[in-house]
Amino acid sequence: RQKETMRVSVYKQGIPFSVIDLAKWQGQLCGNEKAAVAALTELLNAIGRLGMKKRAALRKAAQYALGLESRYENDLEVIKEGLRIQDNPVAEEILEDFWPLWEQGDFHRSSMTLAAGNLLILDFSDYDRKTQKILMEMTLTAIWSWFRISNLGVPRQPLFVIIDEFQNLNLS
């Protein structure tokens, strides 16, 4: 198989994988919808250190998104809608605190994969620092999640992730 190198301007092209599909996949592996909701909530929690009320609002938005994602091309749009329909101060606070994510972020289905041996370069440089940090942390959480479950029961191929400006990320 020929190795591929793909460079993606995240600002212009979005992040070429669906976090909703990833969560659904995790749910199918566990055999229940709760696992999918938990997986998507965990990924969304990467946007910041959130308290219990905000995590609960994200969990409701995740449930909404998992049921309706087929109507949206951008996973973050359906999650934003899931927060918006809650019509409560906690959900509004999440929308306000992380508005760059909802306005500028884009996770979507793509034919690009994280296949062994391929090189995928995600360029976040066109974003301001706060948006870069949020999107990079969500992307890393999604990649880690994918890597953990994609090779269950088989020897793992190494996955190399190289990050410029690593010191700006939340290491948890």
Disulfide bonds with the S-S distance in Angstrom:
none
